[in-house]
Amino acid sequence: MSKRVAPLVVLSWLILLALLVAAVLSPQVAPHNPVRERLIDRLLPPVWTPDGAWRYLLGTDHLGRDVVSRIIYGSRVSLELWGCPILLLLNLVLVVVSLKL
């Protein structure tokens, strides 16, 4: 008999997978250049407010940079910072386990 996985668990894994793919493919996924300043578009509100536009889903910052693009590129940095130590730890564990065998 196989255990049935809860739908919330599957949804959580799918969201994590989507974030991982967005971080790895950030140059292709991000809608705008995250460092491009466009002062004419500064401090635009998010899309769900009355003055919001679909061009900038989460709005822009004080320099007119797209917030969504900055979050996507920032996740890439976080992935690099956390991915390297995890891979090193995994290699260390594999060495220790292989030495004990």
ZILINMO-V194095 format. One record per backbone hydrogen bond with DSSP energy under -0.5 kcal/mol. NH is the residue of the N-H (numbers start at 0). CO is the residue of the C=O. If there is no record, write none. Layout:
# ZILINMO-V194095
nh={NH/NH}
co={CO/CO}
This chain:
# ZILINMO-V194095
nh={8/9/10/11/12/13/14/15/16/17/18/19/20/21/22/23/24/25/27/28/29/35/37/40/41/42/43/46/48/51/52/55/58/59/60/63/66/69/70/71/72/73/74/75/76/77/78/79/80/81/82/83/84/85/86/87/88/89/90/91/92/93/94/95/96/97/98/99/100}
co={5/5/6/7/8/9/10/11/12/13/14/15/16/17/18/19/20/22/24/24/25/32/62/37/38/60/40/56/45/48/44/52/55/43/64/60/58/65/66/67/68/69/70/71/72/73/74/75/76/77/78/79/80/81/82/83/84/85/86/87/88/89/90/91/92/93/94/95/96}
